[in-house]
């Protein structure tokens, strides 16, 4: 604390002609603890002013700064909180109440004692001391502080100057010669005055008598003035020399400034050149790969992919202001554009050739699957094409037109290829179905009336699916039933004997297996193609697909098939919609072929709709659990609606048949000729 007190006295109070008497380390009560110092000071000049100063240590260094100062006469009350127990808290009542907490009770007591002493000396007991021990007010302050309080100001103001030995001797001689001075002070003063006048007169006479010496002094002064003039001349010449030196230094300083500015500009220019070289310099190996890289081998594809990424980074570098005005930058950007166009054309041409080659390769495998009920596997082709996935992503971000063209070509080639494969596949399925069904046997065992009903059933299945279309058939059936009343009992007996043995359950089981195999072959084919499209064409982001989906949208009944030109992006809501559009374009023949197969099965045996309904419901439920909005789920859902309608027709016709046989219409009376 002593060191802090000396530092405060030196740095803050001495420059303001103040003397530090007491100090206490405090912080505000009830708030975040930020320590400061309360100082009791007095001025060294009269009239003496007693102050209380708040000093705070600066946050940016080790120096102190003066914050607030109060006059001691403005202090009304000093509240020590507790006169018995030791408590570091105390309040000072100025214009408002300041609550403080001292770092120790001893510092608090010493500070309050000092305030009490200053109050006794300068304010004549104007301050009220509350909750202060009387013993504390009576005891004396420590020696250093007591001396400061009682006499410090007088020592500073009234400085005592001791007499030297000669002055003491002169005063003693004068006092010895003037013994009456003690008894008669006025006489002593008059005597001293007369002696001083005599001395002044003697001094004047002595000066006038020394005229010769005065003349000599004047000559010396003249010579000194001449010397001063010479010195001034020399100083003037020196000043001129210094002025020229100053001008030269200014020129040197300006030259140094220009040199420094030139060096700074050179450093900045070098930094800009390094930035352009580092970010816009494409390696020769990358250029060679873009121009001549082998797109058929894995190593060549990897080299082309790295080169394309490097080219994209160089083209997308964020140029600083002014870079685009440089001729070299323009030439480099043009070179990058040419490389991009050249590589994009080469990549698009190669992938188009790959698409065409796939059609030829897959066509050679169709003969192998023509006998078996199985679809060709496209996994090897997908595996080979996935090597170009990163290049497709690059092409999508750099040249969307060529990416759009590749997408259209892929859909065109693949739609034709899948159309051939799927049609051949369904032809095999139809052959297997027609070869195992026994349509002739069924029609041979049924009576004529039931054959007529069967023909009506087939005609209803070939209609648009509306139940109102069977009204005429029911009328015909009623007429035939009434015209053949005698055979009613036998017909009922035949209908009652239509058991599982007559319908041949084995044929239906065979049909069920074939239909299940067809669905089992189509489902992985569609899922594999959908997964490949998502990975190969990079449809993970919400982009817009090319406007070449008009035919696919027409198949799906979408509203986007109108008023869109080729090459104009269509706004698609999500990735699933884009993939679904491509799948509709590629697999546009699946739904018609499935409907034809369902019609064939229903024609061969109307009860096959029950088997198809069970199988289709299971596959639709499985597809919707995977993705409710996928192409497979939507297509199977549409086919399920057709199967359900066929099943409803079958049940409705069976009900009508039984009703017509159980409740025949009355026979019309014969006409009597006149």
ROZAKE-423350 format. One line per 2 residues: number of its first residue (from 1); their letters; for each residue x, z, y of C-alpha. Coordinates in pm, whole numbers, plus 50000, padded with zeros to 5 digits. Layout:
NUM	a	X,Z,Y | ...
end
This chain:
1	xx	50000,50000,50000 | 50294,50072,50234
3	xx	50424,49717,50190 | 50081,49575,50264
5	xx	50055,49793,50573 | 50391,49669,50705
7	xx	50295,49310,50631 | 49963,49344,50816
9	xx	50135,49510,51112 | 50392,49232,51129
11	xx	50171,48929,51073 | 49838,49025,51232
13	xx	49851,49321,51470 | 50193,49297,51637
15	xx	50117,48947,51783 | 49795,49095,51931
17	xx	49971,49401,52083 | 49799,49637,51842
19	xx	49922,49923,51630 | 49793,49985,51276
21	xx	49710,50350,51213 | 49526,50357,50879
23	xx	49422,50115,50606 | 49189,50127,50306
25	xx	49134,49870,50029 | 48756,49813,49990
27	xx	48497,49576,49851 | 48128,49538,49927
29	xx	47896,49752,49718 | 47655,49582,49480
31	xx	47809,49233,49507 | 48076,49031,49338
33	xx	48396,49220,49395 | 48605,49046,49661
35	xx	48867,49287,49790 | 48953,49317,50157
37	xx	49110,49577,50390 | 48956,49792,50664
39	xx	49215,49876,50931 | 49199,50131,51215
41	xx	49404,50009,51517 | 49476,50095,51880
43	xx	49604,49866,52155 | 49948,49926,52309
45	xx	49826,49854,52663 | 49608,50069,52883
47	xx	49322,50123,52878 | 49353,50193,52511
49	xx	49094,50027,52285 | 49030,50161,51937
51	xx	48912,49899,51686 | 48820,49868,51321
53	xx	48930,49534,51175 | 48835,49367,50845
55	xx	49128,49170,50700 | 49098,48935,50401
57	xx	49364,48772,50191 | 49351,48392,50201
59	xx	49252,48208,49883 | 49512,47935,49942
61	xx	49819,48151,49984 | 49968,48496,50017
63	xx	49897,48538,50389 | 49624,48750,50546
65	xx	49369,48650,50803 | 49162,48852,51047
67	xx	48792,48823,50968 | 48578,49070,51170
69	xx	48661,49336,51436 | 48438,49622,51561
71	xx	48501,49861,51851 | 48509,50222,51743
73	xx	48268,50316,52018 | 48004,50096,51846
75	xx	48032,50308,51532 | 47736,50548,51513
77	xx	47756,50716,51173 | 48013,50757,50898
79	xx	47840,50841,50568 | 48073,50959,50289
81	xx	47783,50969,50037 | 47884,51299,49879
83	xx	48066,51595,50036 | 48126,51777,49708
85	xx	48200,51524,49434 | 48464,51259,49459
87	xx	48298,50926,49534 | 48478,50614,49659
89	xx	48163,50477,49829 | 48100,50519,50203
91	xx	47883,50357,50472 | 47970,50260,50830
93	xx	47674,50228,51070 | 47745,49969,51342
95	xx	47470,49735,51460 | 47384,49729,51088
97	xx	47486,49932,50790 | 47796,49818,50597
99	xx	47830,49960,50248 | 48183,49980,50108
101	xx	48354,50096,49791 | 48715,50210,49831
103	xx	48977,50147,49565 | 49035,50524,49541
105	xx	48887,50843,49677 | 49219,50941,49836
107	xx	49233,50622,50046 | 48872,50676,50150
109	xx	48939,51037,50259 | 49253,50939,50451
111	xx	49067,50661,50633 | 48771,50885,50726
113	xx	49015,51153,50847 | 49188,50898,51069
115	xx	48853,50789,51216 | 48773,51155,51283
117	xx	49104,51202,51469 | 49048,50887,51678
119	xx	48698,51006,51756 | 48831,51343,51871
121	xx	49097,51187,52093 | 48930,50884,52249
123	xx	48551,50908,52204 | 48497,51282,52259
125	xx	48299,51337,51938 | 48044,51055,51972
127	xx	48048,50960,51602 | 47836,51149,51346
129	xx	48008,51228,51015 | 47751,51271,50734
131	xx	47827,51402,50383 | 48189,51464,50483
133	xx	48363,51778,50369 | 48446,52014,50655
135	xx	48778,52084,50486 | 48862,51714,50513
137	xx	48787,51713,50886 | 48994,52025,50952
139	xx	49304,51932,50754 | 49571,51735,50929
141	xx	49633,51370,50851 | 49968,51280,50682
143	xx	50267,51305,50913 | 50316,50936,50982
145	xx	49955,50880,51063 | 49924,51204,51268
147	xx	50214,51104,51488 | 50061,50766,51531
149	xx	49726,50909,51629 | 49845,51182,51865
151	xx	50122,51014,52055 | 50183,50666,51944
153	xx	50023,50500,52240 | 50213,50708,52496
155	xx	50544,50626,52329 | 50468,50260,52350
157	xx	50338,50271,52708 | 50566,50533,52865
159	xx	50908,50438,52736 | 51167,50703,52828
161	xx	51500,50568,52956 | 51793,50807,52939
163	xx	52052,50836,53222 | 52403,50725,53154
165	xx	52706,50949,53223 | 52789,50806,53566
167	xx	52434,50851,53688 | 52432,51210,53566
169	xx	52762,51277,53743 | 52641,51131,54074
171	xx	52323,51333,54058 | 52518,51652,53987
173	xx	52752,51590,54283 | 52457,51521,54508
175	xx	52277,51833,54391 | 52586,52047,54449
177	xx	52616,51921,54804 | 52252,51979,54871
179	xx	52176,52328,54757 | 51892,52343,55005
181	xx	51714,52058,54825 | 51543,52297,54594
183	xx	51404,52509,54876 | 51339,52234,55127
185	xx	51246,51899,54973 | 51159,51730,55303
187	xx	51496,51799,55455 | 51662,51672,55141
189	xx	51466,51350,55156 | 51554,51292,55522
191	xx	51917,51344,55452 | 51911,51096,55167
193	xx	51740,50842,55391 | 52002,50875,55665
195	xx	52282,50835,55416 | 52124,50523,55274
197	xx	52096,50370,55624 | 52459,50446,55689
199	xx	52554,50281,55360 | 52346,49970,55441
201	xx	52510,49935,55781 | 52854,49972,55628
203	xx	52773,49705,55376 | 52660,49461,55647
205	xx	52970,49521,55852 | 53187,49473,55548
207	xx	53018,49141,55479 | 53061,49019,55837
209	xx	53420,49127,55837 | 53491,48917,55534
211	xx	53413,48580,55707 | 53733,48430,55582
213	xx	53635,48513,55234 | 53296,48359,55304
215	xx	53457,48033,55415 | 53668,48027,55107
217	xx	53352,48090,54906 | 53179,47797,55081
219	xx	53467,47565,55001 | 53447,47675,54647
221	xx	53076,47608,54653 | 53136,47257,54794
223	xx	53389,47184,54526 | 53144,47318,54272
225	xx	52877,47085,54411 | 53113,46791,54377
227	xx	53184,46891,54024 | 52811,46917,53968
229	xx	52766,46562,54107 | 53037,46432,53873
231	xx	52876,46613,53585 | 52540,46462,53682
233	xx	52699,46115,53686 | 52843,46175,53344
235	xx	52511,46310,53224 | 52340,45999,53362
237	xx	52585,45775,53174 | 52532,45986,52866
239	xx	52160,45959,52912 | 52187,45579,52937
241	xx	52396,45576,52624 | 52145,45798,52450
243	xx	51865,45570,52569 | 52040,45267,52416
245	xx	52099,45471,52101 | 51732,45564,52101
247	xx	51631,45200,52136 | 51865,45106,51854
249	xx	51724,45386,51640 | 51373,45267,51719
251	xx	51470,44918,51612 | 51628,45056,51295
253	xx	51318,45266,51231 | 51095,44963,51279
255	xx	51321,44760,51054 | 51309,45036,50791
257	xx	50931,45042,50823 | 50916,44669,50769
259	xx	51150,44698,50473 | 50940,44979,50327
261	xx	50624,44775,50386 | 50786,44475,50219
263	xx	50891,44686,49921 | 50539,44830,49895
265	xx	50389,44483,49906 | 50635,44364,49643
267	xx	50545,44657,49417 | 50173,44587,49461
269	xx	50228,44216,49402 | 50428,44292,49089
271	xx	50150,44524,48971 | 49889,44251,49026
273	xx	50103,43993,48847 | 50158,44231,48554
275	xx	49783,44294,48541 | 49707,43923,48528
277	xx	49983,43854,48275 | 49879,44143,48049
279	xx	49506,44067,48060 | 49494,43689,48095
281	xx	49779,43579,47871 | 49668,43448,47532
283	xx	49931,43441,47260 | 50045,43105,47125
285	xx	49944,43210,46776 | 49588,43272,46893
287	xx	49579,42936,47070 | 49701,42761,46757
289	xx	49444,42944,46544 | 49163,42841,46780
291	xx	49275,42479,46783 | 49396,42427,46427
293	xx	49301,42738,46228 | 49172,42690,45875
295	xx	48807,42798,45866 | 48783,42758,45490
297	xx	49032,43026,45378 | 48998,43400,45422
299	xx	49331,43428,45602 | 49240,43145,45839
301	xx	48901,43301,45911 | 49065,43636,45992
303	xx	49317,43467,46222 | 49041,43273,46398
305	xx	48834,43592,46434 | 49124,43779,46596
307	xx	49200,43483,46821 | 48833,43453,46925
309	xx	48818,43826,47010 | 49139,43796,47213
311	xx	48998,43493,47397 | 48676,43679,47471
313	xx	48871,43975,47611 | 49074,43743,47835
315	xx	48760,43571,47961 | 48573,43895,48024
317	xx	48855,44075,48206 | 48732,44238,48527
319	xx	48928,44059,48799 | 49012,44246,49115
321	xx	48902,44115,49457 | 49091,43800,49548
323	xx	49210,43713,49197 | 48950,43440,49155
325	xx	49097,43256,49456 | 49438,43213,49291
327	xx	49505,42864,49158 | 49683,42994,48848
329	xx	49386,43219,48764 | 49145,42927,48804
331	xx	49362,42708,48581 | 49385,42982,48317
333	xx	49010,43039,48324 | 48954,42664,48284
335	xx	49195,42662,47993 | 49007,42950,47831
337	xx	48678,42765,47881 | 48820,42453,47717
339	xx	48950,42656,47424 | 48613,42825,47388
341	xx	48425,42495,47392 | 48667,42335,47147
343	xx	48658,42625,46902 | 48280,42663,46934
345	xx	48233,42294,46846 | 48473,42321,46554
347	xx	48308,42639,46426 | 47956,42495,46459
349	xx	48058,42174,46281 | 48222,42366,45998
351	xx	47924,42597,45946 | 47684,42301,45949
353	xx	47895,42143,45676 | 47883,42470,45483
355	xx	47502,42475,45512 | 47481,42117,45386
357	xx	47723,42186,45104 | 47512,42482,44996
359	xx	47213,42251,44960 | 47411,42020,44732
361	xx	47560,42305,44527 | 47227,42476,44480
363	xx	47057,42150,44386 | 47295,42117,44090
365	xx	47179,42454,43957 | 46808,42372,43973
367	xx	46824,42188,43641 | 46952,42502,43470
369	xx	46653,42704,43596 | 46392,42433,43538
371	xx	46313,42564,43190 | 46357,42933,43257
373	xx	46119,43126,43482 | 46391,43242,43721
375	xx	46502,43158,44075 | 46863,43057,44152
377	xx	47093,43330,44285 | 47214,43281,44644
379	xx	47447,43582,44649 | 47775,43381,44620
381	xx	47673,43166,44914 | 47575,43471,45119
383	xx	47904,43637,45032 | 48100,43334,45150
385	xx	47903,43303,45472 | 47933,43673,45562
387	xx	48301,43611,45625 | 48189,43423,45938
389	xx	47965,43707,46065 | 48208,43819,46337
391	xx	48257,43459,46447 | 47880,43418,46468
393	xx	47865,43727,46688 | 48137,43578,46908
395	xx	47949,43247,46926 | 47629,43430,47014
397	xx	47792,43603,47311 | 47995,43304,47437
399	xx	47789,42990,47363 | 47427,43072,47292
401	xx	47330,42706,47279 | 47550,42635,46977
403	xx	47441,42963,46820 | 47083,42851,46864
405	xx	47161,42513,46710 | 47326,42675,46409
407	xx	47024,42900,46365 | 46790,42601,46369
409	xx	47008,42401,46129 | 47032,42695,45890
411	xx	46656,42736,45889 | 46603,42361,45837
413	xx	46850,42330,45549 | 46745,42653,45382
415	xx	46374,42585,45421 | 46411,42252,45238
417	xx	46634,42409,44973 | 46404,42705,44913
419	xx	46103,42476,44914 | 46248,42272,44625
421	xx	46354,42582,44434 | 46027,42767,44483
423	xx	45812,42466,44398 | 46011,42405,44078
425	xx	45986,42774,43999 | 45608,42774,44040
427	xx	45577,42454,43838 | 45751,42629,43549
429	xx	45518,42927,43592 | 45212,42698,43590
431	xx	45335,42517,43279 | 45381,42846,43100
433	xx	45035,42959,43206 | 44851,42639,43110
435	xx	45039,42617,42782 | 44920,42963,42673
437	xx	44565,42972,42802 | 44284,42858,42576
439	xx	44039,42712,42817 | 43889,42468,42569
441	xx	43825,42745,42318 | 43637,42948,42569
443	xx	43420,42664,42683 | 43347,42565,42320
445	xx	43222,42912,42222 | 43001,42954,42524
447	xx	42643,42817,42510 | 42534,42540,42741
449	xx	42380,42784,42985 | 42702,42985,43008
451	xx	42900,42663,43050 | 42687,42582,43348
453	xx	42752,42928,43491 | 43123,42879,43429
455	xx	43117,42551,43616 | 42940,42722,43903
457	xx	43208,42990,43901 | 43484,42732,43928
459	xx	43304,42559,44207 | 43277,42889,44393
461	xx	43648,42956,44347 | 43728,42620,44495
463	xx	43508,42687,44798 | 43602,42863,45121
465	xx	43536,43205,44972 | 43201,43282,45139
467	xx	42941,43442,44918 | 42657,43247,45081
469	xx	42787,42929,44923 | 42650,43026,44579
471	xx	42280,43017,44672 | 42221,42670,44533
473	xx	42410,42757,44217 | 42184,43056,44160
475	xx	41875,42838,44209 | 42003,42589,43954
477	xx	42082,42870,43715 | 41724,43005,43749
479	xx	41569,42664,43678 | 41784,42616,43369
481	xx	41696,42965,43244 | 41322,42906,43286
483	xx	41343,42566,43118 | 41499,42710,42809
485	xx	41281,43017,42745 | 41298,42974,42369
487	xx	41675,43016,42362 | 41671,43333,42575
489	xx	41711,43574,42292 | 41999,43382,42139
491	xx	42169,43358,42481 | 42140,43731,42532
493	xx	42284,43782,42188 | 42576,43554,42269
495	xx	42642,43735,42594 | 42629,44068,42416
497	xx	42889,43945,42170 | 43143,43847,42441
499	xx	43401,44098,42331 | 43778,44121,42372
501	xx	43824,43902,42063 | 43633,43613,42228
503	xx	43832,43630,42556 | 44164,43657,42381
505	xx	44336,43963,42532 | 44672,43822,42429
507	xx	44634,43533,42675 | 44555,43772,42959
509	xx	44852,43989,42871 | 45071,43679,42871
511	xx	44937,43579,43211 | 44998,43931,43341
513	xx	45361,43918,43232 | 45415,43576,43386
515	xx	45257,43683,43714 | 45466,44002,43721
517	xx	45780,43799,43655 | 45695,43563,43941
519	xx	45656,43852,44184 | 45969,44023,44051
521	xx	46171,43706,44112 | 46034,43647,44463
523	xx	46079,44000,44591 | 46463,44034,44554
525	xx	46506,43676,44678 | 46323,43752,45003
527	xx	46494,44089,45051 | 46840,43942,44991
529	xx	46778,43657,45236 | 46640,43898,45498
531	xx	46941,44127,45467 | 47175,43829,45494
533	xx	47002,43695,45806 | 47027,44036,45975
535	xx	47400,44064,45902 | 47505,43702,45950
537	xx	47315,43626,46270 | 47384,43972,46419
539	xx	47025,44064,46494 | 47096,44436,46533
541	xx	47050,44412,46909 | 46721,44332,47082
543	xx	46786,43973,47179 | 46560,43672,47214
545	xx	46536,43412,46940 | 46547,43038,47011
547	xx	46222,42864,47078 | 46233,42655,46761
549	xx	45995,42879,46566 | 45680,42686,46657
551	xx	45610,42574,46303 | 45673,42919,46159
553	xx	45452,43078,46418 | 45179,42825,46339
555	xx	45196,42935,45978 | 45160,43297,46079
557	xx	44897,43231,46342 | 45119,43368,46621
559	xx	45059,43289,46987 | 45421,43187,47057
561	xx	45390,42841,46902 | 45268,42689,47227
563	xx	45422,42606,47564 | 45785,42663,47456
565	xx	46054,42398,47456 | 46349,42390,47218
567	xx	46646,42591,47337 | 46444,42822,47561
569	xx	46467,43184,47441 | 46139,43340,47336
571	xx	46075,43701,47432 | 46066,43893,47103
573	xx	45987,44261,47099 | 46230,44375,46832
575	xx	46479,44283,46564 | 46211,44289,46293
577	xx	46007,44024,46474 | 46308,43793,46503
579	xx	46397,43829,46136 | 46034,43783,46037
581	xx	46012,43459,46238 | 46316,43317,46063
583	xx	46183,43426,45724 | 45851,43254,45793
585	xx	46035,42932,45877 | 46256,42948,45567
587	xx	45994,43066,45315 | 45693,42882,45453
589	xx	45601,42751,45105 | 45579,43089,44931
591	xx	45229,43182,45042 | 45070,42842,44959
593	xx	45239,42835,44619 | 45123,43188,44543
595	xx	44769,43095,44643 | 44783,42788,44414
597	xx	44911,43000,44127 | 44634,43255,44187
599	xx	44374,42977,44193 | 44511,42840,43865
601	xx	44501,43181,43699 | 44153,43247,43827
603	xx	44039,42906,43709 | 44176,42962,43359
605	xx	44012,43304,43332 | 43820,43476,43610
607	xx	43917,43817,43469 | 44281,43738,43552
609	xx	44197,43837,43911 | 44181,44196,43791
611	xx	44539,44179,43657 | 44656,44003,43971
613	xx	44486,44263,44190 | 44669,44547,44014
615	xx	45008,44377,44030 | 44971,44262,44390
617	xx	44855,44606,44504 | 45164,44766,44349
619	xx	45406,44516,44507 | 45236,44534,44847
621	xx	45254,44913,44839 | 45625,44899,44749
623	xx	45702,44645,45025 | 45513,44843,45290
625	xx	45703,45158,45203 | 46028,44971,45271
627	xx	45918,44790,45590 | 45548,44751,45683
629	xx	45620,44468,45932 | 45857,44264,45713
631	xx	45791,43909,45602 | 45755,44013,45237
633	xx	45502,44285,45319 | 45296,44053,45541
635	xx	45296,43764,45293 | 45207,43978,44995
637	xx	44936,44144,45203 | 44780,43805,45285
639	xx	44791,43704,44918 | 44641,44039,44821
641	xx	44340,43962,45042 | 44288,43634,44853
643	xx	44315,43810,44516 | 44067,44073,44629
645	xx	43818,43805,44734 | 43854,43632,44398
647	xx	43795,43960,44220 | 43485,44025,44430
649	xx	43354,43679,44343 | 43416,43740,43974
651	xx	43224,44067,43978 | 42942,43919,44185
653	xx	42901,43618,43952 | 42903,43842,43647
655	xx	42629,44055,43800 | 42424,43747,43887
657	xx	42472,43608,43536 | 42349,43926,43371
659	xx	42056,43956,43604 | 41951,43598,43541
661	xx	41967,43649,43166 | 41788,43982,43161
663	xx	41517,43890,43411 | 41443,43516,43375
665	xx	41206,43337,43613 | 40856,43238,43476
667	xx	40811,42883,43343 | 40602,42648,43554
669	xx	40262,42532,43409 | 40228,42169,43275
671	xx	40046,41918,43487 | 39701,41791,43363
673	xx	39635,41426,43411 | 39298,41329,43538
end
